[in-house]
Amino acid sequence: MKNSKTKSAIKVLAGSKKVILNRLRQVVKTGSFNYRTFGTAIEEYISDVLIEVFKEANFIESDKDYILAPHKNHFPDFQLKTSPPLAIEYKSGNGIKLERGKWVPCKNSNNDMGTLNTWLSKIKKFGSKNIYYVFVIYKFDNVKKEITDIQIAPFYKFIGLNKVGLLSYREKDGNLRPKDLFGKSPVVSFEQFNKLFKKTIVYRSKRIIKKHRLILKSLRPQK
């Protein structure tokens, strides 16, 4: 019974796409935003919509039934206190970018999708099936302000793969990187994610160890 309530909440979340899209489009028309700050500025509006839809579906009766992130480094942005809890994280990406003074199409927003070191604790707390992303895709330049799409899916469906077929990541800190904005999800199940996750950690660790060995070798006194 506990799991069924969370599953029902996930269905409500998935069905909120049009409501979020329409609300954000209205907010863009009446508000003052720019391409630099839009991604973070809209988060409060997404939370407002989620509170409304979950109240309507009887998942929220009071403020005690959910938690909003107190700061930008807190995970998740929105936690619905079902049992187990449902974690909802907000992400956004601009479909165009400024390059050499011109606005050009952008396939990938290169968002931070969480570090390799933190995902184990997130999954342990919320479970492999109860972490979802609400991903807002927009087109903002100095003149145009347009919400293109809202994508809602399990977290792993937004993570990209690199050239060697492992999870896409930034080597210096282990931040996972996203798939292309409108690209097909290369990771289709948690089982696939979990296998790639373990391989990616080993691969990154070996690369770092090798680099450190070379650095240490270069520092040895010459005979």
Secondary structure, 3 states (H helix, E strand, C coil): CHHHHHHHHHHHHHCCHHHHHHHHHHHHHHCCCCCCCHHHHCHHHHHHHHHHHHHHCCCCCCHHHEEECCCCCCCCCEEECCCCCEEEEEEEEECEEEECCEEEECCCCCCCCCEHHHHHHHHHHHCCCCEEEEEEEEEECCCCEEEEEEEEEEHHHHECECCCCCECEECCCCEECECCCCCCCCCCCHHHHHHHHHHHHHHHHHHHHHHHHHHHHHHCCCC
